[in-house]
């Protein structure tokens, strides 16, 4: 593998995956097959990546450009060891929407840049000292609470879009649900994209789609760029996002390691630095913040192809698509009803993902520290508690995340000083003498 991770060896005969084998990150199939799989990765990330700029009112083409650039940057920084597509992170939706209300899109972009800088800095620390301290700072109870409250905090936004066109929204949501259970393989994993397409067709029939901007757009041209503005008031909105991105990236690296049978612990820091750098670039140019994509892990699991060559293809293809303003405006025509149906599923999935973290790690809620951490953090996040101090505004996501960290570590410290012993933190019986 070269320094850029662009020297791949041919897997077998290059035409098929041998039984019981996987195509490793440093391998590839024949180029026609690799190009096909790369384009499949673009399709997999498509629905979710575009929903973020559409929901937040940012240019879809610009987000697509920086997701492609970010993907290639990720592959270079991780030296081709971690196959991943960097798509739009849903964790940014709430802070972008809140900061836009105060400072407009430039202020929101400034927050994206700041989040990227912090993430890259954390990556540098992880690369130097390892990821153990992250697990101590954010054990599963804390990580799960933060992820859950970010998704559930967005529930009112999903309802607002749903109410804009209830019939279209309902068709979109029902289609997503049915496709996820009616079909196997890649089609089942693309249920959100299929649901958006079906909902869009219904919206067309109901006259809810406006093509004026798309008709006026040219076929070929640069995507729109916008520069950020920096305000202290957005810091509290975007800091919790960094915690989620850390969890997502580290989780992605662990998943790829498990599926490929490789030890990738030494590259976790590089993955965080790469996602941080990609997020900074996106914020500087007008795109949404990025993260590693679970949708594309699904494609890899289905195809058994973990080749980073396919992701180079996906990144380049995404960049080429972004240079069609007409295509970008077509994506922007997705109406509110379709977004409402899709968002109902997506935001709920984010919330349940937090619960999944608890379940997978067998978090024991008989432990009063775990119970209190989750209970208080969730209510603060869902109800969107707000705290204004001068020019700084801390909303439910920031306050809920801070509460999860402070309550967990604070209660543990107090219990340790008192010399008491709590219930086990996990159901497997990991007792904490505190």
C-alpha positions as CSV (number, residue, x, y, z in Angstrom):
1,X,0.0,0.0,0.0
2,X,1.4,3.4,-1.0
3,X,1.5,6.5,1.2
4,X,-1.8,7.6,-0.5
5,X,-3.2,4.1,-0.3
6,X,-3.7,3.9,-4.1
7,X,-1.8,0.7,-4.9
8,X,-4.2,-2.2,-4.9
9,X,-3.5,-5.8,-5.6
10,X,-6.0,-7.8,-7.6
11,X,-8.3,-10.1,-5.6
12,X,-8.2,-13.6,-7.0
13,X,-9.2,-13.4,-10.7
14,X,-10.7,-9.9,-10.2
15,X,-14.1,-11.1,-11.3
16,X,-15.6,-12.6,-8.1
17,X,-15.1,-12.8,-4.3
18,X,-13.8,-16.2,-3.3
19,X,-16.1,-18.1,-0.9
20,X,-15.4,-17.2,2.7
21,X,-13.2,-14.3,1.7
22,X,-13.6,-10.6,1.6
23,X,-11.9,-8.0,-0.8
24,X,-9.6,-6.2,1.7
25,X,-9.1,-2.4,1.7
26,X,-5.8,-2.9,-0.2
27,X,-7.3,-5.1,-2.8
28,X,-9.6,-4.5,-5.7
29,X,-11.7,-6.4,-8.3
30,X,-11.4,-5.6,-12.0
31,X,-11.9,-1.9,-12.8
32,X,-15.3,-2.3,-14.4
33,X,-16.6,-4.1,-11.3
34,X,-14.9,-1.6,-9.0
35,X,-16.4,1.3,-10.9
36,X,-19.9,-0.3,-10.6
37,X,-19.5,-0.9,-6.8
38,X,-18.2,2.7,-6.4
39,X,-21.3,4.1,-8.1
40,X,-23.4,1.9,-5.9
41,X,-21.8,3.6,-2.9
42,X,-22.9,7.0,-4.2
43,X,-26.5,5.7,-4.5
44,X,-26.3,4.3,-1.0
45,X,-25.3,7.6,0.5
46,X,-27.4,9.7,-1.8
47,X,-30.8,9.9,0.1
48,X,-29.3,10.6,3.5
49,X,-26.6,13.0,2.4
50,X,-29.0,15.2,0.4
51,X,-31.6,15.3,3.1
52,X,-29.3,17.4,5.4
53,X,-28.8,20.4,3.0
54,X,-32.5,20.2,1.8
55,X,-33.7,20.3,5.4
56,X,-31.3,23.1,6.4
57,X,-31.7,25.2,3.2
58,X,-28.1,24.8,2.1
59,X,-27.1,24.0,-1.5
60,X,-27.2,20.3,-2.2
61,X,-24.6,20.5,-5.0
62,X,-22.1,22.1,-2.7
63,X,-22.7,19.5,0.0
64,X,-22.2,16.8,-2.7
65,X,-18.9,18.3,-3.8
66,X,-17.5,18.5,-0.4
67,X,-18.7,15.0,0.5
68,X,-16.7,13.7,-2.5
69,X,-13.6,15.8,-1.7
70,X,-13.9,14.8,1.9
71,X,-14.1,11.1,1.0
72,X,-10.9,11.3,-1.0
73,X,-9.2,13.3,1.8
74,X,-10.3,10.6,4.3
75,X,-8.8,7.9,2.1
76,X,-5.5,9.8,1.8
77,X,-5.1,10.7,5.5
78,X,-5.9,7.1,6.6
79,X,-3.5,5.8,3.9
80,X,-6.2,3.6,2.3
81,X,-6.6,1.5,5.4
82,X,-10.2,2.4,6.2
83,X,-12.9,2.2,3.5
84,X,-15.5,4.9,4.1
85,X,-17.7,7.4,2.4
86,X,-18.0,10.8,4.2
87,X,-21.6,11.9,3.8
88,X,-23.7,14.6,5.6
89,X,-24.0,14.1,9.3
90,X,-27.5,14.3,10.7
91,X,-26.0,15.5,14.0
92,X,-25.5,18.9,12.4
93,X,-29.1,19.5,11.4
94,X,-30.3,20.9,14.8
95,X,-27.3,23.2,15.5
96,X,-27.3,24.5,11.9
97,X,-31.1,25.2,12.1
98,X,-30.7,27.0,15.4
99,X,-27.7,29.0,14.4
100,X,-29.3,30.1,11.2
101,X,-32.1,31.6,13.1
102,X,-29.6,33.9,14.9
103,X,-26.7,34.4,12.4
104,X,-28.0,33.1,9.0
105,X,-26.2,30.5,6.9
106,X,-22.7,32.1,7.2
107,X,-23.0,31.8,11.0
108,X,-24.0,28.2,10.7
109,X,-21.1,27.5,8.5
110,X,-18.8,29.0,11.0
111,X,-20.1,26.5,13.6
112,X,-19.4,23.7,11.1
113,X,-15.8,24.9,10.7
114,X,-15.3,25.1,14.5
115,X,-16.7,21.6,15.0
116,X,-14.3,20.3,12.4
117,X,-11.3,22.0,14.0
118,X,-12.2,20.5,17.4
119,X,-12.7,17.0,15.9
120,X,-9.4,17.1,14.1
121,X,-7.7,18.2,17.3
122,X,-9.2,15.3,19.2
123,X,-8.0,13.0,16.4
124,X,-4.5,14.3,16.8
125,X,-4.6,13.5,20.6
126,X,-6.1,10.0,19.9
127,X,-3.3,9.3,17.4
128,X,-0.7,10.3,20.0
129,X,-2.2,8.7,23.1
130,X,-4.7,6.2,21.9
131,X,-8.6,6.1,22.2
132,X,-8.8,4.8,25.7
133,X,-9.5,8.2,27.3
134,X,-12.5,8.7,25.0
135,X,-14.1,5.5,26.4
136,X,-13.4,6.8,29.9
137,X,-14.8,10.3,29.1
138,X,-17.8,9.0,27.2
139,X,-18.8,5.5,28.3
140,X,-21.8,3.9,26.6
141,X,-24.4,5.4,28.9
142,X,-23.2,8.9,28.0
143,X,-22.7,8.3,24.3
144,X,-26.1,6.7,24.0
145,X,-27.8,9.5,25.8
146,X,-26.2,12.2,23.6
147,X,-27.0,10.3,20.3
148,X,-30.6,9.7,21.5
149,X,-31.3,13.3,22.5
150,X,-30.0,14.7,19.3
151,X,-32.4,12.6,17.3
152,X,-35.4,13.1,19.6
153,X,-34.6,16.9,19.8
154,X,-35.5,17.1,16.1
155,X,-39.0,15.6,16.5
156,X,-40.8,19.0,16.2
157,X,-39.0,19.7,12.9
158,X,-40.1,16.4,11.5
159,X,-43.7,17.1,12.6
160,X,-43.6,20.6,11.0
161,X,-42.6,19.1,7.6
162,X,-45.1,16.3,7.9
163,X,-48.0,18.7,8.6
164,X,-47.1,20.7,5.5
165,X,-48.4,17.8,3.3
166,X,-49.7,14.9,5.4
167,X,-50.8,12.6,2.5
168,X,-47.4,12.9,0.7
169,X,-45.6,12.5,4.0
170,X,-47.6,9.4,5.0
171,X,-47.0,7.7,1.6
172,X,-43.2,8.5,1.9
173,X,-43.1,7.0,5.5
174,X,-45.1,3.9,4.6
175,X,-43.0,3.2,1.6
176,X,-39.8,3.4,3.6
177,X,-41.2,1.0,6.2
178,X,-42.5,-1.5,3.6
179,X,-39.3,-1.5,1.4
180,X,-37.2,-2.2,4.5
181,X,-39.0,-5.5,5.0
182,X,-40.2,-6.5,1.5
183,X,-36.7,-6.5,-0.1
184,X,-33.4,-8.1,0.7
185,X,-29.9,-6.9,-0.1
186,X,-29.0,-3.4,-1.3
187,X,-32.6,-2.4,-2.2
188,X,-33.7,-3.1,1.4
189,X,-30.9,-1.0,2.7
190,X,-31.9,1.9,0.3
191,X,-35.4,2.1,1.8
192,X,-35.1,5.8,2.6
193,X,-34.0,6.6,-0.9
194,X,-36.8,4.5,-2.4
195,X,-39.3,6.2,-0.1
196,X,-38.2,9.6,-1.1
197,X,-38.5,8.8,-4.8
198,X,-42.0,7.4,-4.3
199,X,-43.0,10.3,-2.1
200,X,-41.6,12.7,-4.7
201,X,-43.7,11.1,-7.5
202,X,-46.8,11.5,-5.3
203,X,-45.9,15.1,-4.6
204,X,-45.6,15.7,-8.4
205,X,-49.1,14.3,-9.0
206,X,-50.4,16.5,-6.2
207,X,-48.7,19.6,-7.6
208,X,-46.4,20.2,-4.7
209,X,-43.2,20.4,-6.7
210,X,-41.8,23.7,-8.0
211,X,-39.4,23.4,-11.0
212,X,-38.8,27.1,-11.6
213,X,-35.3,27.2,-10.3
214,X,-34.3,23.9,-11.9
215,X,-35.5,25.1,-15.3
216,X,-33.5,28.3,-15.0
217,X,-30.3,26.4,-14.0
218,X,-27.6,25.5,-16.5
219,X,-26.5,21.9,-17.1
220,X,-22.8,22.4,-16.3
221,X,-21.3,24.9,-13.8
222,X,-19.7,25.4,-10.4
223,X,-21.8,24.7,-7.3
224,X,-22.6,27.8,-5.2
225,X,-20.1,28.6,-2.6
226,X,-20.5,30.6,0.6
227,X,-18.0,31.8,3.2
228,X,-18.5,31.3,6.9
229,X,-18.8,33.9,9.7
230,X,-17.6,33.1,13.2
231,X,-19.7,33.9,16.3
232,X,-19.1,32.8,19.9
233,X,-22.8,32.3,20.2
234,X,-22.8,29.1,18.1
235,X,-20.1,27.2,20.1
236,X,-22.6,25.7,22.6
237,X,-24.7,24.5,19.6
238,X,-21.9,22.6,17.8
239,X,-19.7,21.2,20.6
240,X,-22.1,18.3,21.3
241,X,-21.9,17.3,17.6
242,X,-18.2,16.7,18.0
243,X,-18.9,14.1,20.7
244,X,-21.3,12.3,18.3
245,X,-18.8,12.4,15.4
246,X,-16.1,10.9,17.6
247,X,-18.4,8.0,18.5
248,X,-19.4,7.5,14.9
249,X,-15.9,7.5,13.5
250,X,-14.4,5.2,16.2
251,X,-17.4,2.9,15.8
252,X,-16.9,2.9,12.0
253,X,-13.2,1.9,12.4
254,X,-14.2,-0.9,14.8
255,X,-16.9,-2.2,12.5
256,X,-14.5,-2.3,9.5
257,X,-11.9,-4.0,11.6
258,X,-14.4,-6.7,12.7
259,X,-15.6,-7.3,9.2
260,X,-12.2,-7.5,7.5
261,X,-10.4,-9.2,10.4
262,X,-7.7,-6.5,10.5
263,X,-6.4,-4.6,13.5
264,X,-7.2,-0.9,12.8
265,X,-6.8,0.5,16.4
266,X,-3.8,2.5,15.3
267,X,-5.7,4.4,12.6
268,X,-8.6,5.7,14.8
269,X,-6.9,9.0,15.3
270,X,-6.3,9.4,11.6
271,X,-9.9,8.8,10.9
272,X,-11.0,11.5,13.3
273,X,-8.4,13.9,11.9
274,X,-9.6,13.2,8.4
275,X,-13.3,13.7,9.2
276,X,-12.4,16.9,11.0
277,X,-10.4,18.2,8.0
278,X,-13.3,17.3,5.7
279,X,-15.8,19.1,7.9
280,X,-13.6,22.2,8.0
281,X,-13.4,22.2,4.2
282,X,-17.1,21.8,3.9
283,X,-17.8,24.6,6.3
284,X,-15.4,27.0,4.5
285,X,-17.1,26.4,1.2
286,X,-20.8,26.2,2.1
287,X,-21.3,22.4,2.6
288,X,-22.7,20.4,5.5
289,X,-20.4,18.7,8.1
290,X,-19.4,15.1,7.3
291,X,-19.2,11.8,9.0
292,X,-18.5,8.1,8.2
293,X,-21.6,6.5,6.7
294,X,-23.4,3.4,8.0
295,X,-25.3,3.1,4.7
296,X,-22.0,2.3,3.0
297,X,-21.1,-0.3,5.6
298,X,-24.3,-2.0,4.5
299,X,-23.1,-2.1,0.9
300,X,-19.7,-3.5,2.0
301,X,-21.4,-6.2,4.1
302,X,-23.6,-7.2,1.2
303,X,-20.9,-7.3,-1.5
304,X,-18.0,-8.4,0.8
305,X,-15.9,-5.7,-1.0
306,X,-14.0,-3.4,1.3
307,X,-11.7,-2.1,-1.4
308,X,-10.8,1.6,-1.0
309,X,-10.5,1.7,-4.8
310,X,-14.4,1.7,-4.9
311,X,-14.4,4.7,-2.6
312,X,-12.0,6.6,-4.8
313,X,-14.5,6.0,-7.6
314,X,-17.4,7.1,-5.4
315,X,-15.7,10.3,-4.3
316,X,-14.8,11.2,-7.9
317,X,-18.3,10.4,-9.2
318,X,-19.8,12.6,-6.5
319,X,-17.5,15.5,-7.4
320,X,-18.5,15.2,-11.1
321,X,-22.2,15.2,-10.3
322,X,-21.8,18.3,-8.2
323,X,-20.8,20.3,-11.3
324,X,-24.3,20.2,-12.7
325,X,-26.4,23.1,-11.2
326,X,-29.5,21.7,-12.8
327,X,-29.0,18.4,-11.0
328,X,-28.4,20.3,-7.7
329,X,-31.6,22.3,-8.2
330,X,-33.5,19.1,-9.0
331,X,-32.5,17.7,-5.6
332,X,-33.6,21.0,-4.0
333,X,-37.1,20.6,-5.4
334,X,-37.9,17.8,-2.9
335,X,-41.0,19.2,-1.1
336,X,-41.7,19.5,2.6
337,X,-44.1,16.6,2.7
338,X,-41.5,14.1,1.4
339,X,-39.0,15.5,3.9
340,X,-41.5,15.1,6.7
341,X,-42.1,11.4,6.0
342,X,-38.4,10.7,5.7
343,X,-37.4,12.8,8.7
344,X,-40.0,11.0,10.9
345,X,-38.0,7.8,10.2
346,X,-34.5,9.2,10.2
347,X,-34.8,11.3,13.4
348,X,-36.4,8.4,15.1
349,X,-33.6,6.1,13.9
350,X,-31.0,8.5,15.4
351,X,-32.9,8.4,18.7
352,X,-33.1,4.7,18.7
353,X,-29.4,4.4,17.7
354,X,-28.7,5.9,21.2
355,X,-30.8,3.1,22.8
356,X,-29.0,0.6,20.6
357,X,-25.7,1.7,22.1
358,X,-27.1,1.0,25.5
359,X,-28.4,-2.4,24.5
360,X,-25.2,-3.5,22.7
361,X,-23.1,-2.5,25.7
362,X,-25.6,-4.1,28.2
363,X,-26.0,-0.8,30.2
364,X,-27.6,-1.6,33.5
365,X,-30.3,0.9,34.4
366,X,-30.6,-0.6,37.9
367,X,-27.5,1.5,38.5
368,X,-28.7,4.9,39.8
369,X,-25.8,6.7,38.0
370,X,-26.8,5.3,34.6
371,X,-30.5,5.9,35.2
372,X,-30.0,9.5,36.3
373,X,-27.6,10.3,33.5
374,X,-30.0,9.1,30.8
375,X,-33.2,10.5,32.5
376,X,-32.1,14.1,32.9
377,X,-30.2,14.4,29.7
378,X,-33.1,13.0,27.6
379,X,-35.7,15.4,29.0
380,X,-33.4,18.4,28.6
381,X,-32.7,17.5,25.0
382,X,-36.3,16.5,24.0
383,X,-37.9,19.5,25.6
384,X,-35.1,21.7,24.2
385,X,-34.3,23.6,27.4
386,X,-32.5,26.8,26.6
387,X,-30.0,28.9,28.6
388,X,-28.9,32.3,27.4
389,X,-25.8,33.9,28.9
390,X,-25.0,37.2,27.2
391,X,-24.4,36.5,23.5
392,X,-24.1,32.7,24.2
393,X,-27.2,30.6,23.7
394,X,-27.2,27.0,24.9
395,X,-30.0,24.9,23.6
396,X,-31.3,21.4,24.5
397,X,-28.7,19.5,22.7
398,X,-25.8,21.4,24.3
399,X,-27.3,21.4,27.7
400,X,-28.4,17.7,27.5
401,X,-25.0,16.6,26.4
402,X,-23.3,18.7,29.2
403,X,-25.8,17.2,31.7
404,X,-24.9,13.7,30.6
405,X,-21.2,14.2,31.1
406,X,-21.5,16.2,34.4
407,X,-24.1,14.0,36.0
408,X,-22.2,10.7,35.1
409,X,-18.8,11.8,36.2
410,X,-20.1,14.0,39.1
411,X,-22.1,11.2,40.6
412,X,-19.3,8.7,40.2
413,X,-16.9,11.1,42.0
414,X,-19.2,11.8,44.9
415,X,-20.0,8.1,45.3
416,X,-16.3,7.2,45.2
417,X,-15.6,9.8,48.0
418,X,-18.4,8.4,50.1
419,X,-17.0,4.9,49.7
420,X,-20.2,3.3,48.5
421,X,-20.6,0.6,45.9
422,X,-23.3,1.0,43.2
423,X,-25.1,-1.7,41.2
424,X,-22.9,-3.0,38.3
425,X,-22.7,-0.6,35.4
426,X,-23.4,-3.4,32.9
427,X,-25.7,-6.4,33.0
428,X,-22.7,-8.6,32.6
429,X,-21.7,-7.5,36.1
430,X,-18.9,-5.0,35.7
431,X,-19.1,-3.6,39.2
432,X,-17.8,-0.2,39.9
433,X,-16.4,0.3,43.4
434,X,-17.2,4.0,43.8
